[in-house]
Amino acid sequence: MVPRHARFDGGLTFASVSSDPTHSCGVTTGGAAYCWGDNSEGELGNGTHTSSTTPVVVW
C-alpha cells in the first residue's frame, strides 16, 4: 500500500488512521472514531450496512 492524503469536508483532523483494501477507520484528535468505505458486513460500526465514501461516526 502507498500512503496518500485524503481530504474530507467537515473539518475532521485525524490523529491516527488504519485501512484495509475495503474500508478505513480513524480516530480524530478529539478522540472520536470514524470509518468509511465498504460496509456490506457492518465494517463501519454505525449499525447499518450502507457503504460511505465520507467518514461516519462509529457508535
MDAnalysis code that builds the backbone (N, CA, C; Angstrom):
import MDAnalysis as mda
import numpy as np

u = mda.Universe.empty(177, n_residues=59, atom_resindex=np.repeat(np.arange(59), 3), trajectory=True)
u.add_TopologyAttr("name", ["N", "CA", "C"] * 59)
u.add_TopologyAttr("resid", np.arange(1, 60))
u.add_TopologyAttr("resname", ["MET", "VAL", "PRO", "ARG", "HIS", "ALA", "ARG", "PHE", "ASP", "GLY", "GLY", "LEU", "THR", "PHE", "ALA", "SER", "VAL", "SER", "SER", "ASP", "PRO", "THR", "HIS", "SER", "CYS", "GLY", "VAL", "THR", "THR", "GLY", "GLY", "ALA", "ALA", "TYR", "CYS", "TRP", "GLY", "ASP", "ASN", "SER", "GLU", "GLY", "GLU", "LEU", "GLY", "ASN", "GLY", "THR", "HIS", "THR", "SER", "SER", "THR", "THR", "PRO", "VAL", "VAL", "VAL", "TRP"])
u.atoms.positions = np.array([
    [0.834, -1.177, 0.000],
    [0.000, 0.000, 0.000],
    [0.882, 1.244, 0.000],
    [0.403, 2.231, -0.675],
    [1.105, 3.507, -0.736],
    [0.303, 4.528, 0.056],
    [0.909, 5.165, 1.066],
    [0.168, 6.176, 1.828],
    [-0.234, 7.339, 0.933],
    [-1.405, 7.877, 1.184],
    [-1.828, 9.063, 0.455],
    [-2.738, 9.889, 1.332],
    [-2.808, 11.156, 1.026],
    [-3.643, 12.072, 1.791],
    [-5.067, 12.022, 1.263],
    [-6.018, 12.115, 2.175],
    [-7.430, 12.204, 1.805],
    [-8.006, 13.420, 2.519],
    [-8.779, 14.198, 1.822],
    [-9.372, 15.396, 2.409],
    [-10.888, 15.208, 2.476],
    [-11.463, 15.508, 3.645],
    [-12.895, 15.384, 3.848],
    [-13.459, 16.728, 4.270],
    [-14.675, 17.021, 3.834],
    [-15.377, 18.202, 4.318],
    [-15.755, 17.966, 5.774],
    [-15.936, 19.010, 6.515],
    [-16.397, 18.866, 7.886],
    [-15.343, 19.181, 8.929],
    [-14.123, 19.475, 8.511],
    [-13.106, 19.900, 9.457],
    [-12.543, 18.823, 10.355],
    [-12.664, 17.560, 9.989],
    [-12.108, 16.489, 10.815],
    [-10.594, 16.440, 10.669],
    [-9.906, 16.281, 11.796],
    [-8.460, 16.097, 11.795],
    [-8.162, 14.779, 12.489],
    [-7.548, 13.863, 11.762],
    [-7.294, 12.529, 12.301],
    [-5.902, 12.423, 12.904],
    [-5.843, 11.864, 14.113],
    [-4.569, 11.606, 14.780],
    [-3.990, 10.282, 14.310],
    [-4.874, 9.347, 13.926],
    [-4.445, 8.016, 13.504],
    [-5.465, 7.445, 12.531],
    [-4.985, 6.752, 11.501],
    [-5.862, 6.117, 10.511],
    [-5.308, 4.741, 10.181],
    [-6.200, 3.760, 10.080],
    [-5.840, 2.411, 9.641],
    [-6.770, 2.024, 8.506],
    [-6.276, 1.200, 7.589],
    [-7.128, 0.798, 6.471],
    [-6.776, -0.597, 5.999],
    [-7.732, -1.168, 5.287],
    [-7.504, -2.413, 4.562],
    [-8.012, -2.166, 3.145],
    [-8.039, -3.153, 2.295],
    [-8.456, -2.893, 0.910],
    [-9.885, -2.381, 0.731],
    [-10.773, -2.571, 1.720],
    [-12.170, -2.202, 1.509],
    [-12.690, -1.058, 2.361],
    [-12.053, -0.761, 3.481],
    [-12.532, 0.330, 4.329],
    [-11.392, 0.888, 5.174],
    [-11.632, 2.071, 5.737],
    [-10.647, 2.736, 6.590],
    [-11.337, 3.249, 7.842],
    [-10.569, 3.352, 8.926],
    [-11.076, 3.908, 10.172],
    [-10.016, 4.824, 10.758],
    [-10.468, 5.840, 11.463],
    [-9.535, 6.763, 12.081],
    [-10.082, 7.324, 13.372],
    [-9.159, 7.810, 14.191],
    [-9.505, 8.471, 15.443],
    [-9.097, 9.931, 15.303],
    [-10.033, 10.826, 15.588],
    [-9.743, 12.256, 15.470],
    [-8.873, 12.720, 16.633],
    [-8.340, 13.915, 16.500],
    [-7.547, 14.487, 17.583],
    [-8.389, 14.702, 18.833],
    [-9.713, 14.745, 18.685],
    [-10.622, 14.867, 19.818],
    [-11.049, 13.535, 20.410],
    [-10.607, 12.417, 19.815],
    [-10.890, 11.092, 20.354],
    [-12.098, 10.381, 19.775],
    [-12.763, 10.961, 18.780],
    [-13.926, 10.312, 18.160],
    [-13.462, 9.360, 17.058],
    [-14.153, 8.234, 16.929],
    [-13.813, 7.237, 15.913],
    [-14.746, 7.362, 14.714],
    [-14.172, 7.298, 13.516],
    [-14.911, 7.372, 12.260],
    [-14.402, 6.280, 11.330],
    [-15.290, 5.770, 10.474],
    [-14.901, 4.817, 9.439],
    [-15.574, 5.199, 8.129],
    [-15.006, 4.725, 7.009],
    [-15.579, 4.957, 5.680],
    [-15.135, 3.838, 4.763],
    [-15.932, 3.608, 3.704],
    [-15.631, 2.560, 2.734],
    [-16.757, 1.549, 2.650],
    [-16.402, 0.294, 2.328],
    [-17.391, -0.776, 2.202],
    [-17.988, -1.100, 3.568],
    [-19.284, -1.320, 3.601],
    [-19.970, -1.626, 4.854],
    [-20.931, -2.789, 4.673],
    [-20.657, -3.646, 3.702],
    [-21.582, -4.739, 3.392],
    [-21.739, -5.725, 4.545],
    [-20.758, -5.790, 5.435],
    [-20.850, -6.684, 6.594],
    [-20.783, -5.906, 7.909],
    [-21.127, -4.630, 7.863],
    [-21.144, -3.805, 9.067],
    [-19.777, -3.324, 9.523],
    [-18.810, -3.286, 8.612],
    [-17.440, -2.911, 8.963],
    [-17.315, -1.506, 9.541],
    [-18.223, -0.606, 9.178],
    [-18.091, 0.783, 9.603],
    [-18.547, 1.017, 11.035],
    [-19.212, 0.061, 11.632],
    [-19.574, 0.158, 13.040],
    [-20.633, 1.187, 13.373],
    [-21.476, 1.518, 12.389],
    [-22.516, 2.521, 12.647],
    [-23.921, 1.928, 12.672],
    [-24.023, 0.613, 12.757],
    [-25.327, -0.033, 12.870],
    [-26.065, -0.216, 11.562],
    [-25.415, 0.053, 10.419],
    [-26.053, -0.127, 9.118],
    [-25.183, -1.025, 8.245],
    [-25.641, -1.255, 7.028],
    [-24.859, -1.966, 6.017],
    [-24.732, -1.091, 4.771],
    [-24.794, 0.226, 4.968],
    [-24.686, 1.182, 3.876],
    [-23.249, 1.680, 3.777],
    [-22.625, 1.474, 2.630],
    [-21.254, 1.936, 2.425],
    [-21.218, 3.459, 2.365],
    [-20.056, 4.046, 2.677],
    [-19.934, 5.502, 2.697],
    [-18.549, 5.924, 2.222],
    [-18.507, 6.919, 1.335],
    [-17.223, 7.462, 0.891],
    [-16.752, 8.588, 1.809],
    [-17.597, 8.995, 2.739],
    [-17.216, 10.006, 3.724],
    [-17.250, 9.382, 5.116],
    [-16.477, 9.896, 6.050],
    [-16.424, 9.317, 7.394],
    [-17.780, 9.340, 8.098],
    [-18.100, 8.223, 8.752],
    [-19.299, 8.126, 9.584],
    [-18.856, 7.800, 11.005],
    [-19.567, 8.346, 11.977],
    [-19.221, 8.129, 13.382],
    [-19.454, 6.671, 13.751],
    [-18.480, 6.088, 14.432],
    [-18.617, 4.728, 14.959],
    [-19.314, 4.840, 16.302],
    [-20.352, 4.039, 16.498],
    [-21.050, 4.055, 17.776],
    [-21.340, 2.685, 18.205],
])
